[in-house]
Amino acid sequence: MVTKAITATTVGINAFKIEVEVDVANSLPNISIVGLPDSAVNEARERVHSAIKNSGFVFPTGKVIVNLAPADIRKEGTNFDLPIAVGILKEQGINIPDSNDTAFLGELSLDGSLRRVNGVLPLVAGLKECGINNVFVPFENAKEAALVQGINIYGAKSLAEVVAHYEDTPIETTRVDINRYLEENAAIDYTYDFKDVKGQQKAKKALEIAAAGGHNILMSGSPGSGKTLMAKCMASILPPLELKEALELTKIYSISGLLSPDEPLMTKRPYRAVHHTASPNGIIGGGSNPKPGEITLAHRGVLFLDEMIEFPRPVLEVLRQPIEDGEVVISRSKLSVKYPCNFMLLGAMNPCPCGYLGDKEKQCTCTESQIQRYRARLSGPLLDRIDLIINVPRLTTEELVNTKGDAEPSEKIRERVVKARKIQAKRYEKEGILTNSELTAEKIKKYCKLDEKSSQLLKTASQKYGLSGRRYHRVLKIARTIADLAESTDIKTEHLTQALQYRADI
């Protein structure tokens, strides 16, 4: 007699329902797992055998054949341990009723206890879409799994506890109030605050605009001008995550194994600072079964590239398409995986090899050819995808010492950013986007209309500076964000003029 247990596997952030079929044949004792299992799944044979024996149950004396159907999907991970064990126990006559609306996820220890696994949130979400109403998961994954509403989650500590649930000791379902959880974790104490940054008003305003509209920004300035400090302060002015964003981000971090056991839901936007020795695969993701890279881990947040110009050219060039599309497709011989990567690119660089070109106090020692070769490391197409490029001058000793009064704190800046984001969310609620940076050419015509005076100004600027079509549209999107910060329904000439100023020559 063949018994079945239901589970799931992930490909990218999408989950697929898997049926675990178990049969015992009259043959020499052995366990055989078929259906494209990876090494971790194959190793379940030893874990399941010991877990069943040490939990007080009898393991079959014949050959155990386990089929993971459908067989054309690659199975990866340790979450197959529990459903395989359940299928074997059913075969042995243990009273676990057959059910098409119950699934099992979890890794087994040799003593029969359940360990937490990665990717539980997308797995449970996928199972719900397949009509599953009850899911057994490791106790440590219960809160994460309960983020999926409308499904019963049972957090079990061991295999014996799962069996006991059907006999005389039912496990209580786990419930999580997502909205309350987001509200309780909304107030976050940040290490870096803009109140500690003296001067640099133009740079601070540019960062505020970038945060409000989700725009990419590059800062160029001498060493000690405050670029890195302001970049670190960027996290403190980002708006809180919306529920949809939080769930999407939690799926990504769950699959990557980066979700904290104490925080089942991502409650703040990611800030990923990448070292310039990172590889292209580290940035976009990779592996035989592709995992998320830094651009996906920075989804709905910030990807910070300090000393951006020092990154290898291939690493920078792989950013071009993801920046434009908001998603990355990683192709392998047997599958293609799509990951979201709608991030803000925040870059910092020196203006020349020695770093002091244009500095007020220290003279640059670089030749013209050295400066040209240095700047050529950033290609034109990549720069065309960066919305705001600003020069950050180093403060003189006198300016640094004599700057009076405290700078505006991040809390005040964040209030304006949040207000602008709410305006955008309401405007685009039927468009399926959240920020101005996501506007397509068609939507720009609809939401970034200019009066005759502003249209003529943009036309003149486009001719003078040779703006490309992409650059032309990005100026309009920046102007739209500046207008939102000013709580203006229309884009006015002053908003467009300010948008044109945030394009320094580097």
C-alpha positions as CSV (number, residue, x, y, z in Angstrom):
1,M,0.0,0.0,0.0
2,V,1.3,3.5,-1.0
3,T,0.9,6.3,1.5
4,K,1.2,10.0,0.8
5,A,2.1,13.2,2.6
6,I,2.1,16.7,1.2
7,T,4.9,19.2,1.4
8,A,6.4,21.9,-0.9
9,T,9.6,23.2,-2.4
10,T,10.7,26.6,-3.7
11,V,12.1,27.8,-7.0
12,G,13.1,31.4,-6.6
13,I,10.4,32.9,-4.2
14,N,7.7,30.7,-5.7
15,A,6.5,27.5,-4.1
16,F,5.3,24.3,-5.6
17,K,3.2,21.6,-4.0
18,I,5.0,18.2,-3.7
19,E,3.5,14.9,-2.9
20,V,5.7,12.5,-0.9
21,E,4.7,8.9,-1.9
22,V,6.0,6.1,0.3
23,D,6.0,2.3,-0.4
24,V,7.6,-0.6,1.4
25,A,8.8,-3.6,-0.7
26,N,9.8,-7.0,0.5
27,S,13.5,-6.7,0.0
28,L,16.7,-6.0,1.9
29,P,16.3,-3.0,4.4
30,N,17.1,0.2,2.5
31,I,15.7,3.7,1.8
32,S,15.6,5.0,-1.7
33,I,14.6,8.5,-2.6
34,V,13.7,9.4,-6.2
35,G,12.3,12.5,-7.9
36,L,15.3,14.8,-8.5
37,P,16.5,15.2,-4.8
38,D,19.6,17.1,-4.0
39,S,22.3,16.0,-1.5
40,A,20.4,17.4,1.5
41,V,17.2,15.5,0.5
42,N,19.1,12.3,0.0
43,E,20.8,12.6,3.4
44,A,17.3,12.6,4.9
45,R,17.5,8.8,4.7
46,E,19.8,8.6,7.7
47,R,18.1,11.4,9.7
48,V,14.6,9.9,9.2
49,H,15.7,6.4,10.1
50,S,17.2,7.5,13.4
51,A,14.4,10.0,14.2
52,I,11.7,7.3,13.8
53,K,13.7,4.8,15.9
54,N,14.6,7.3,18.7
55,S,11.0,8.6,18.8
56,G,9.8,5.2,20.0
57,F,8.4,4.0,16.6
58,V,9.3,0.9,14.6
59,F,11.1,1.4,11.3
60,P,10.0,-0.9,8.4
61,T,12.2,-3.9,7.8
62,G,11.8,-3.9,4.0
63,K,13.0,-1.6,1.3
64,V,11.4,1.9,1.7
65,I,10.9,3.7,-1.6
66,V,10.2,7.4,-1.4
67,N,9.0,9.3,-4.5
68,L,8.8,13.1,-4.6
69,A,6.2,14.0,-7.2
70,P,6.2,15.7,-9.6
71,A,9.6,14.3,-10.5
72,D,10.6,17.0,-13.0
73,I,11.1,19.7,-10.3
74,R,14.4,19.8,-8.5
75,K,14.0,19.2,-4.7
76,E,16.3,21.1,-2.4
77,G,16.6,21.6,1.3
78,T,15.9,19.7,4.5
79,N,12.2,20.5,4.9
80,F,11.4,17.1,3.3
81,D,12.4,15.2,6.5
82,L,9.1,15.5,8.3
83,P,6.8,14.6,5.4
84,I,9.0,11.5,4.6
85,A,8.8,10.4,8.2
86,V,5.1,10.9,8.3
87,G,4.6,8.9,5.1
88,I,6.7,6.0,6.6
89,L,4.8,6.1,9.9
90,K,1.5,5.9,7.9
91,E,2.8,2.9,6.1
92,Q,3.5,1.3,9.5
93,G,-0.1,1.8,10.6
94,I,0.3,4.9,12.8
95,N,-3.0,6.8,13.0
96,I,-2.2,9.9,10.8
97,P,-5.3,10.2,8.6
98,D,-4.8,10.8,4.8
99,S,-5.8,14.4,4.0
100,N,-5.5,16.6,0.9
101,D,-5.6,19.8,3.0
102,T,-2.7,19.1,5.4
103,A,1.0,19.6,4.7
104,F,4.2,19.0,6.6
105,L,7.5,20.9,6.7
106,G,10.6,20.5,8.9
107,E,14.1,19.0,9.4
108,L,14.5,16.2,11.8
109,S,17.3,15.7,14.3
110,L,18.5,12.2,15.0
111,D,16.6,12.2,18.3
112,G,13.3,13.1,16.5
113,S,13.2,16.8,17.4
114,L,12.3,19.3,14.7
115,R,14.8,22.0,13.6
116,R,13.8,25.3,11.8
117,V,14.2,25.4,8.1
118,N,14.6,28.2,5.5
119,G,11.9,29.5,3.2
120,V,8.9,28.7,5.4
121,L,6.9,31.8,4.5
122,P,6.9,31.3,0.7
123,L,6.3,27.6,1.2
124,V,3.2,28.1,3.3
125,A,2.0,30.9,1.1
126,G,2.3,28.6,-1.9
127,L,0.6,25.7,-0.1
128,K,-2.4,28.0,0.8
129,E,-2.7,28.9,-2.9
130,C,-2.9,25.1,-3.6
131,G,-5.9,24.7,-1.2
132,I,-4.0,23.5,1.9
133,N,-5.6,24.5,5.2
134,N,-3.3,23.0,7.8
135,V,0.5,23.0,7.9
136,F,2.8,21.4,10.5
137,V,6.1,23.3,10.9
138,P,9.0,23.3,13.4
139,F,8.0,25.3,16.5
140,E,10.7,27.9,15.8
141,N,9.2,28.6,12.3
142,A,5.6,28.8,13.6
143,K,5.4,32.6,13.9
144,E,6.9,33.1,10.5
145,A,4.5,30.6,9.0
146,A,1.5,32.3,10.7
147,L,2.2,35.5,8.8
148,V,0.1,33.8,6.1
149,Q,-3.4,34.5,7.1
150,G,-6.4,32.1,6.7
151,I,-4.5,28.9,7.3
152,N,-4.0,26.8,10.5
153,I,-0.3,26.6,11.6
154,Y,0.8,23.9,14.0
155,G,4.2,24.5,15.6
156,A,5.6,21.1,16.6
157,K,8.8,20.5,18.6
158,S,9.3,16.8,17.6
159,L,8.0,14.0,15.4
160,A,6.4,12.4,18.4
161,E,4.4,15.6,19.0
162,V,3.1,15.5,15.5
163,V,1.9,11.9,16.0
164,A,0.4,12.8,19.4
165,H,-1.6,15.6,17.8
166,Y,-3.7,12.9,16.1
167,E,-4.0,10.7,19.2
168,D,-4.7,12.6,22.4
169,T,-2.6,15.8,22.6
170,P,-3.6,18.3,19.9
171,I,-1.2,21.2,19.2
172,E,-2.5,24.7,19.5
173,T,-2.6,26.8,16.3
174,T,-0.2,29.8,16.1
175,R,-1.7,33.2,15.5
176,V,0.2,36.5,14.6
177,D,-1.4,40.0,14.3
178,I,0.7,41.3,11.4
179,N,-0.5,44.9,11.6
180,R,0.1,45.1,15.3
181,Y,3.5,43.6,14.9
182,L,4.4,46.2,12.2
183,E,3.2,49.0,14.5
184,E,5.1,47.8,17.5
185,N,8.3,47.6,15.5
186,A,7.8,50.9,13.6
187,A,9.9,53.0,16.0
188,I,13.5,52.1,15.3
189,D,16.5,53.7,17.0
190,Y,19.1,54.3,14.3
191,T,22.8,54.6,15.1
192,Y,23.4,57.3,12.5
193,D,21.4,60.5,12.4
194,F,21.5,63.6,10.1
195,K,21.7,65.8,13.1
196,D,25.3,64.8,13.4
197,V,26.2,65.9,9.9
198,K,27.4,69.5,9.7
199,G,26.7,71.6,6.6
200,Q,26.2,69.7,3.2
201,Q,22.6,71.1,2.8
202,K,22.5,70.3,-0.9
203,A,23.6,66.7,-0.4
204,K,21.1,66.2,2.4
205,K,18.3,67.6,0.2
206,A,19.3,65.3,-2.6
207,L,19.2,62.3,-0.3
208,E,15.8,63.3,1.0
209,I,14.5,63.5,-2.6
210,A,16.0,60.1,-3.3
211,A,14.4,58.5,-0.2
212,A,11.0,60.1,-1.0
213,G,10.9,58.9,-4.6
214,G,13.0,55.8,-4.5
215,H,15.6,57.4,-6.8
216,N,19.2,56.3,-7.4
217,I,21.9,58.7,-6.3
218,L,25.7,59.1,-6.6
219,M,27.8,61.4,-4.4
220,S,31.2,62.5,-5.6
221,G,33.6,64.3,-3.2
222,S,37.0,64.5,-1.5
223,P,37.9,62.1,1.3
224,G,36.5,63.5,4.6
225,S,33.6,65.3,3.0
226,G,31.0,63.2,4.8
227,K,29.8,61.0,1.9
228,T,30.0,57.7,3.9
229,L,28.5,59.2,7.0
230,M,25.5,60.6,5.1
231,A,25.1,57.3,3.3
232,K,24.8,55.6,6.7
233,C,22.3,58.2,7.8
234,M,20.1,57.3,4.7
235,A,18.6,54.4,6.6
236,S,17.2,56.7,9.2
237,I,15.0,58.7,6.8
238,L,13.5,55.7,4.8
239,P,9.8,55.3,5.3
240,P,8.4,52.3,7.2
241,L,7.5,49.2,5.2
242,E,4.0,48.7,4.0
243,L,2.5,45.3,4.7
244,K,2.8,44.1,1.1
245,E,6.4,45.2,1.0
246,A,7.2,43.6,4.4
247,L,5.8,40.2,3.4
248,E,7.6,40.2,0.0
249,L,10.9,41.1,1.8
250,T,10.4,38.5,4.5
251,K,10.0,35.8,1.7
252,I,13.4,36.8,0.3
253,Y,15.2,36.8,3.6
254,S,13.5,33.5,4.6
255,I,14.7,31.8,1.5
256,S,18.2,33.2,2.1
257,G,18.3,32.0,5.7
258,L,18.9,35.5,6.9
259,L,15.6,35.9,8.9
260,S,16.1,36.3,12.6
261,P,14.3,33.6,14.7
262,D,13.2,36.5,17.1
263,E,11.8,38.6,14.2
264,P,9.6,36.5,11.9
265,L,8.6,39.6,9.9
266,M,10.9,42.2,8.3
267,T,9.9,45.5,9.8
268,K,12.5,47.9,8.4
269,R,13.9,48.5,4.9
270,P,17.2,46.8,4.2
271,Y,20.4,48.7,3.9
272,R,23.1,46.6,2.2
273,A,26.6,48.0,2.1
274,V,28.7,45.9,-0.4
275,H,32.5,45.8,-0.5
276,H,34.2,46.5,-3.8
277,T,35.6,42.9,-3.9
278,A,32.2,41.5,-4.4
279,S,31.7,39.2,-7.5
280,P,29.0,39.6,-10.1
281,N,27.3,36.4,-8.8
282,G,27.4,37.9,-5.3
283,I,25.6,41.0,-6.5
284,I,22.9,39.4,-8.7
285,G,22.7,36.0,-7.2
286,G,23.8,32.6,-8.3
287,G,24.3,28.9,-7.6
288,S,23.1,25.7,-9.3
289,N,19.7,26.4,-7.7
290,P,20.1,30.3,-7.8
291,K,19.8,32.1,-4.5
292,P,19.2,35.9,-4.1
293,G,22.2,38.2,-4.4
294,E,22.8,41.6,-2.9
295,I,20.4,43.5,-5.2
296,T,17.5,41.2,-4.2
297,L,18.4,41.5,-0.5
298,A,18.3,45.3,-0.9
299,H,14.7,45.0,-2.4
300,R,12.6,48.0,-1.3
301,G,15.7,49.4,0.5
302,V,19.2,50.7,-0.3
303,L,22.2,49.1,-1.9
304,F,25.2,51.2,-0.9
305,L,28.4,51.0,-3.0
306,D,31.2,52.9,-1.2
307,E,34.1,53.8,-3.4
308,M,31.8,52.8,-6.3
309,I,34.4,53.6,-8.9
310,E,36.7,50.9,-7.4
311,F,34.3,48.1,-8.2
312,P,35.3,45.9,-11.2
313,R,33.7,47.0,-14.4
314,P,31.8,43.7,-14.9
315,V,30.3,44.0,-11.4
316,L,28.9,47.5,-12.2
317,E,27.7,46.6,-15.6
318,V,25.5,43.7,-14.3
319,L,23.5,46.4,-12.4
320,R,22.2,48.1,-15.5
321,Q,19.3,45.9,-16.4
322,P,18.1,45.2,-12.9
323,I,18.1,48.9,-12.2
324,E,15.9,49.4,-15.2
325,D,13.6,46.4,-14.8
326,G,13.3,46.1,-11.0
327,E,13.8,42.4,-11.3
328,V,16.6,40.0,-12.2
329,V,16.4,36.7,-14.1
330,I,19.1,34.2,-13.3
331,S,19.3,31.5,-16.0
332,R,20.9,28.1,-15.7
333,S,20.9,25.1,-18.1
334,K,17.9,23.5,-16.4
335,L,15.9,26.5,-15.0
336,S,15.5,30.2,-14.9
337,V,14.7,32.0,-11.6
338,K,13.2,35.5,-11.3
339,Y,13.9,37.6,-8.2
340,P,12.5,41.1,-7.4
341,C,15.2,43.8,-7.0
342,N,13.5,47.2,-6.8
343,F,16.2,48.9,-4.8
344,M,17.7,52.4,-4.5
345,L,21.3,52.5,-5.6
346,L,23.4,54.8,-3.4
347,G,27.0,55.3,-4.6
348,A,29.9,57.3,-3.3
349,M,33.2,58.0,-5.0
350,N,36.2,60.3,-5.2
351,P,36.4,62.8,-8.0
352,C,39.9,61.7,-9.1
353,P,42.6,59.1,-8.2
354,C,44.1,61.3,-5.5
355,G,40.7,62.4,-4.3
356,Y,41.2,66.1,-4.1
357,L,40.0,67.5,-7.5
358,G,38.2,70.8,-6.7
359,D,39.1,70.7,-3.0
360,K,39.2,74.1,-1.3
361,E,42.3,73.4,0.8
362,K,44.3,70.6,-0.8
363,Q,45.6,70.7,-4.4
364,C,44.9,67.8,-6.8
365,T,48.1,66.0,-8.1
366,C,46.4,64.0,-10.9
367,T,47.1,64.6,-14.6
368,E,44.2,65.2,-17.0
369,S,44.7,61.8,-18.6
370,Q,44.6,60.1,-15.2
371,I,41.4,61.8,-14.3
372,Q,39.8,60.8,-17.6
373,R,40.8,57.2,-17.3
374,Y,39.6,57.2,-13.7
375,R,36.1,58.5,-14.6
376,A,35.8,56.2,-17.6
377,R,35.5,53.3,-15.2
378,L,31.8,54.3,-14.8
379,S,30.2,53.7,-18.2
380,G,27.8,56.2,-19.7
381,P,24.8,53.8,-19.8
382,L,25.3,53.1,-16.1
383,L,25.5,56.8,-15.2
384,D,22.4,57.4,-17.3
385,R,20.5,55.1,-14.9
386,I,21.4,57.2,-11.9
387,D,18.8,59.9,-11.2
388,L,20.8,62.3,-9.0
389,I,24.5,63.0,-9.2
390,I,25.9,65.6,-6.8
391,N,29.3,67.0,-5.8
392,V,30.0,66.9,-2.0
393,P,32.6,69.5,-1.2
394,R,34.8,69.0,1.9
395,L,34.1,71.5,4.6
396,T,37.0,73.8,5.5
397,T,38.4,73.8,9.0
398,E,36.7,77.2,9.6
399,E,33.3,75.9,8.3
400,L,33.6,72.8,10.4
401,V,34.4,74.6,13.6
402,N,32.2,77.6,13.2
403,T,29.0,75.9,12.0
404,K,26.4,77.0,14.5
405,G,23.3,75.3,15.7
406,D,22.2,71.7,15.5
407,A,21.5,70.2,12.0
408,E,18.0,69.0,11.2
409,P,17.4,65.5,12.8
410,S,16.5,62.5,10.7
411,E,13.1,62.3,12.4
412,K,12.0,65.6,10.8
413,I,13.3,64.6,7.3
414,R,11.6,61.2,7.6
415,E,8.3,62.9,8.3
416,R,8.5,64.7,5.0
417,V,9.6,61.5,3.2
418,V,6.7,59.5,4.7
419,K,4.2,62.2,3.7
420,A,5.5,62.2,0.1
421,R,5.4,58.4,-0.1
422,K,1.8,58.5,1.1
423,I,0.9,60.9,-1.7
424,Q,2.5,58.6,-4.2
425,A,0.8,55.5,-2.8
426,K,-2.6,57.1,-3.1
427,R,-1.8,58.4,-6.6
428,Y,-0.7,55.0,-7.9
429,E,-3.0,52.7,-6.0
430,K,-4.5,51.5,-9.2
431,E,-1.3,51.3,-11.1
432,G,0.5,48.6,-9.2
433,I,3.5,50.7,-8.3
434,L,4.6,52.6,-5.1
435,T,7.1,55.3,-6.0
436,N,7.8,57.8,-8.7
437,S,11.0,56.0,-9.7
438,E,8.8,53.1,-11.0
439,L,7.0,55.2,-13.5
440,T,7.1,54.0,-17.1
441,A,7.1,56.3,-20.1
442,E,3.4,55.9,-20.5
443,K,2.7,56.7,-16.9
444,I,5.1,59.7,-17.0
445,K,2.9,61.3,-19.7
446,K,-0.1,60.8,-17.4
447,Y,1.3,61.9,-14.0
448,C,4.2,64.3,-14.9
449,K,2.4,66.9,-17.0
450,L,4.1,70.3,-17.5
451,D,2.7,73.7,-18.3
452,E,3.9,75.5,-21.4
453,K,6.7,77.5,-19.6
454,S,8.1,74.3,-17.9
455,S,7.9,72.4,-21.1
456,Q,10.0,75.0,-22.9
457,L,12.5,75.0,-20.0
458,L,12.9,71.3,-20.2
459,K,13.3,71.4,-24.0
460,T,16.0,74.0,-23.7
461,A,17.8,72.1,-21.0
462,S,17.6,68.9,-23.1
463,Q,19.1,70.5,-26.1
464,K,21.9,72.3,-24.1
465,Y,22.9,69.2,-22.0
466,G,22.2,66.6,-24.7
467,L,19.8,64.6,-22.4
468,S,19.0,61.1,-23.6
469,G,15.5,59.8,-23.6
470,R,16.1,58.0,-20.4
471,R,17.7,61.0,-18.7
472,Y,14.8,63.2,-20.0
473,H,12.3,60.9,-18.2
474,R,14.3,60.7,-15.0
475,V,14.4,64.5,-14.7
476,L,10.6,64.5,-14.9
477,K,10.4,61.8,-12.2
478,I,12.7,63.7,-9.9
479,A,10.6,66.9,-10.5
480,R,7.5,64.9,-9.6
481,T,9.1,63.8,-6.3
482,I,10.2,67.4,-5.5
483,A,6.6,68.5,-6.1
484,D,5.3,65.8,-3.8
485,L,7.7,66.9,-1.0
486,A,6.3,70.4,-1.5
487,E,2.8,68.9,-1.4
488,S,2.1,70.4,-4.8
489,T,-0.4,68.7,-7.1
490,D,1.3,70.1,-10.2
491,I,4.9,70.1,-11.3
492,K,5.9,73.8,-11.2
493,T,8.8,75.5,-12.9
494,E,10.8,75.7,-9.6
495,H,10.4,72.0,-9.1
496,L,11.7,71.3,-12.6
497,T,14.6,73.8,-12.2
498,Q,15.7,72.1,-8.9
499,A,15.5,68.7,-10.6
500,L,17.8,69.8,-13.4
501,Q,20.4,71.0,-10.8
502,Y,20.9,67.5,-9.4
503,R,23.1,66.4,-12.4
504,A,26.7,67.2,-11.7
505,D,29.4,66.5,-14.2
506,I,31.8,63.9,-12.8
